[in-house]
């Protein structure tokens, strides 16, 4: 691992044709951003940048530094796994980069999958402005890159011949774009109308079978309809039980042959001749009150006395029990208040402890392996253990203090690698395995 200012250079990317220019993947220890370093290059990098290219952000002596977008990966990792729609978008962007470079007379000497970084439907080409002695624009590299990314599906690409003719100079840029758009429209023709037509034919066939009576579902439907008609006819003719019940009830209420409805006048009962008639008049007589006869014996008086005391012994609570009750009524709320304050302080301390952790995402390149992290040097205030394994990657590793750490990466079957990382590191750390 080589250090260049505040950049750490690790894995080297081989350029075709034994080029004197060397390319290294690296990282800015201040921000954790992934970079590409091209050396030796004595002239100034081109400005302003072309869209869909890695921007030149710095120059250290004879080294150009290009920034890699966060979350982007090398296109070589996705070779053979890219769907056709995304491949078309990538090819359009590469063709646009070549066109802009030709219009501004900026060389693009190397187009290889290792210098292309992708994220979703966007790509970025690295090394724009780096010249190649034998050619100024690498059209052959463009064709080879498309073949590598497409993989086994390249022979089925509809605009493959147009791209090959463009690379050899037999087709211009506008015609190539027209071929690509035409090929995509042909691939995206819908097949739903054919399926709808077949479904409609099947429905017509089933309907024809039901009309001719050849299918059992038609017979079932016909019998069900006849049964419903029979029940409706029975209800109209009055053969059902509810009709009979209503008719009999009406006949019981009105006698047969009676033309007039029953009278609603009240019926006065006739007097019974066996009982004599009695007068219901009252005779009232008014008489003077008669004074009671005097008696020598005075009337007897009965005196009822009620006891004011209850029949049981009354036990009054002592003053000591009242004081204890009042004391507990004060102590219980105080205890609850103290417990709530303690829980609040504890949760606050836990939140403070949690905010002092600085996680850093570690990635391995190429993926698929496991590595262990050992801390060798720590910044001031850190309590990270030294010389022992603290975590396995890929994954997140928590650090207790911000600053620069020197770590050692161990992979089974490989030589250990030492590196300097800066915490916090929002972009994460990518470890290239040699």
BELKA-V837671 format. One record per residue. N is the residue number from 1. RES is the residue in one letter. SS is DSSP state (2 for helix, 1 for strand, 0 for the rest). Layout:
<<N:RES:SS> <N:RES:SS>>
//
This chain:
<<1:X:0> <2:X:1> <3:X:1> <4:X:1> <5:X:0> <6:X:0> <7:X:1> <8:X:1> <9:X:1> <10:X:1> <11:X:1> <12:X:1> <13:X:1> <14:X:0> <15:X:0> <16:X:0> <17:X:0> <18:X:0> <19:X:0> <20:X:0> <21:X:0> <22:X:1> <23:X:1> <24:X:1> <25:X:1> <26:X:1> <27:X:1> <28:X:1> <29:X:0> <30:X:0> <31:X:0> <32:X:0> <33:X:0> <34:X:1> <35:X:1> <36:X:1> <37:X:1> <38:X:1> <39:X:1> <40:X:0> <41:X:0> <42:X:0> <43:X:0> <44:X:0> <45:X:0> <46:X:0> <47:X:0> <48:X:0> <49:X:0> <50:X:0> <51:X:0> <52:X:0> <53:X:1> <54:X:0> <55:X:0> <56:X:1> <57:X:1> <58:X:1> <59:X:1> <60:X:1> <61:X:0> <62:X:0> <63:X:1> <64:X:1> <65:X:1> <66:X:1> <67:X:1> <68:X:0> <69:X:0> <70:X:0> <71:X:0> <72:X:0> <73:X:1> <74:X:1> <75:X:2> <76:X:2> <77:X:2> <78:X:2> <79:X:0> <80:X:0> <81:X:0> <82:X:0> <83:X:0> <84:X:2> <85:X:2> <86:X:2> <87:X:2> <88:X:2> <89:X:2> <90:X:2> <91:X:2> <92:X:2> <93:X:2> <94:X:2> <95:X:2> <96:X:2> <97:X:2> <98:X:2> <99:X:2> <100:X:2> <101:X:2> <102:X:2> <103:X:2> <104:X:2> <105:X:0> <106:X:0> <107:X:0> <108:X:1> <109:X:0> <110:X:0> <111:X:0> <112:X:0> <113:X:2> <114:X:2> <115:X:2> <116:X:1> <117:X:1> <118:X:1> <119:X:1> <120:X:0> <121:X:0> <122:X:1> <123:X:1> <124:X:1> <125:X:1> <126:X:0> <127:X:0> <128:X:0> <129:X:0> <130:X:0> <131:X:0> <132:X:1> <133:X:0> <134:X:0> <135:X:1> <136:X:0> <137:X:1> <138:X:0> <139:X:2> <140:X:2> <141:X:2> <142:X:2> <143:X:2> <144:X:2> <145:X:2> <146:X:2> <147:X:2> <148:X:2> <149:X:2> <150:X:2> <151:X:2> <152:X:2> <153:X:2> <154:X:2> <155:X:2> <156:X:2> <157:X:0> <158:X:0> <159:X:0> <160:X:2> <161:X:2> <162:X:2> <163:X:2> <164:X:2> <165:X:2> <166:X:2> <167:X:2> <168:X:0> <169:X:0> <170:X:0> <171:X:0> <172:X:0> <173:X:2> <174:X:2> <175:X:2> <176:X:2> <177:X:2> <178:X:2> <179:X:2> <180:X:2> <181:X:2> <182:X:2> <183:X:2> <184:X:2> <185:X:2> <186:X:2> <187:X:2> <188:X:0> <189:X:0> <190:X:0> <191:X:0> <192:X:2> <193:X:2> <194:X:2> <195:X:2> <196:X:2> <197:X:2> <198:X:2> <199:X:2> <200:X:2> <201:X:2> <202:X:2> <203:X:2> <204:X:2> <205:X:2> <206:X:2> <207:X:2> <208:X:2> <209:X:2> <210:X:2> <211:X:2> <212:X:2> <213:X:0> <214:X:0> <215:X:0> <216:X:2> <217:X:2> <218:X:2> <219:X:2> <220:X:2> <221:X:2> <222:X:2> <223:X:2> <224:X:2> <225:X:2> <226:X:2> <227:X:2> <228:X:2> <229:X:2> <230:X:2> <231:X:2> <232:X:2> <233:X:2> <234:X:2> <235:X:2> <236:X:2> <237:X:2> <238:X:0> <239:X:0> <240:X:0> <241:X:2> <242:X:2> <243:X:2> <244:X:2> <245:X:2> <246:X:2> <247:X:2> <248:X:2> <249:X:2> <250:X:2> <251:X:2> <252:X:2> <253:X:2> <254:X:0> <255:X:0> <256:X:0> <257:X:0> <258:X:0> <259:X:0> <260:X:0> <261:X:0> <262:X:0> <263:X:0> <264:X:0> <265:X:0> <266:X:0> <267:X:0> <268:X:0> <269:X:0> <270:X:0> <271:X:0> <272:X:0> <273:X:0> <274:X:0> <275:X:0> <276:X:0> <277:X:0> <278:X:0> <279:X:0> <280:X:0> <281:X:0> <282:X:0> <283:X:0> <284:X:0> <285:X:0> <286:X:0> <287:X:0> <288:X:0> <289:X:0> <290:X:0> <291:X:0> <292:X:0> <293:X:0> <294:X:0> <295:X:0> <296:X:0> <297:X:0> <298:X:0> <299:X:0> <300:X:0> <301:X:0> <302:X:0> <303:X:0> <304:X:0> <305:X:0> <306:X:0> <307:X:0> <308:X:0> <309:X:0> <310:X:0> <311:X:0> <312:X:0> <313:X:0> <314:X:0> <315:X:0> <316:X:0> <317:X:0> <318:X:0> <319:X:2> <320:X:2> <321:X:2> <322:X:2> <323:X:2> <324:X:2> <325:X:2> <326:X:2> <327:X:2> <328:X:2> <329:X:2> <330:X:2> <331:X:2> <332:X:2> <333:X:2> <334:X:2> <335:X:2> <336:X:2> <337:X:2> <338:X:2> <339:X:2> <340:X:2> <341:X:2> <342:X:2> <343:X:2> <344:X:2> <345:X:2> <346:X:2> <347:X:2> <348:X:2> <349:X:2> <350:X:2> <351:X:2> <352:X:2> <353:X:2> <354:X:2> <355:X:2> <356:X:0> <357:X:0> <358:X:1> <359:X:1> <360:X:1> <361:X:1> <362:X:1> <363:X:1> <364:X:1> <365:X:1> <366:X:0> <367:X:0> <368:X:0> <369:X:0> <370:X:0> <371:X:1> <372:X:1> <373:X:1> <374:X:1> <375:X:1> <376:X:1> <377:X:1> <378:X:0> <379:X:0> <380:X:0> <381:X:0> <382:X:0> <383:X:0> <384:X:0> <385:X:0> <386:X:0> <387:X:0> <388:X:0> <389:X:1> <390:X:1> <391:X:1> <392:X:1> <393:X:1> <394:X:0> <395:X:1> <396:X:1> <397:X:1> <398:X:1> <399:X:1> <400:X:0> <401:X:0> <402:X:0> <403:X:1> <404:X:1> <405:X:1> <406:X:1> <407:X:1> <408:X:1> <409:X:1> <410:X:1> <411:X:1> <412:X:0> <413:X:0> <414:X:0> <415:X:0> <416:X:0> <417:X:1> <418:X:1> <419:X:1> <420:X:1> <421:X:1> <422:X:1> <423:X:1> <424:X:0> <425:X:0> <426:X:0> <427:X:0> <428:X:0> <429:X:1> <430:X:1> <431:X:1> <432:X:1> <433:X:0> <434:X:0>>
//
